[in-house]
Amino acid sequence: MVAHDSRLWDACPCPDHAAVVVAVINLIEGVLLLLLASIGVFIFAIRRHYAIREVRDQYGIPEGELLYTDLDHPAEVLFSEKYRISGRPDYILRDEMTGDHIPVEVKSGRAKKPYWNHILQVAAYCLLVEEHYHTRVPYGVLVYGDGEQHRIDFTEDLRRQVLSTVDAMRECCAGTPVRRNHNASVRCRNCAYSDECRYCLGDM
Ligand code: SF4
């Protein structure tokens, strides 16, 4: 608070002078505080923008508003009540032109063309994003370690295939005790089911 010299308004003939001066000083203090808060918010927004840009450049993420990220810190697991599946895409972007929600999966390995299990993984994320954001997802994106990006169209055919794969896995798990049949952590790293698999090897 600002200290006021009472002699100044003791000499003033106006009876409300002191109250007016105090009100003006309080107003100036309020404006200064508001200004400081705005500068803080602005700096936070700039830093966040550059942090996102850095991660985007590092992983070769396509352009679009970033709605969700699981790469620089663990994100909420998306769960589908309808299909009883769950997972965490690496990113969810909103296409700035169309407003579409686009799941993005980043793979550290290289590939000349997308692996089928990776395509199914992206398709499963499309289902999760549709239910979570109550929207239709037209496609997802696979990004490989060399920065190569592949658009995976979420067609009706792919939707059917991922749902039948989920059903087949469920039937398989219900009928037979399941266990891992290998000790190769590299297979788990590239596996579409590593998020959910309790036998997964390594730090996923
Ligand atoms: S994560 Fe699970 S299902 Fe995938 S390869 Fe590893 S053990 Fe097999």
Residues whose N, C-alpha, C, O or C-beta is under 5 A from the ligand:
A	BS01	SF4	R180 R187 C188 C191 Y193 S194 C197 Y199 C200 L201
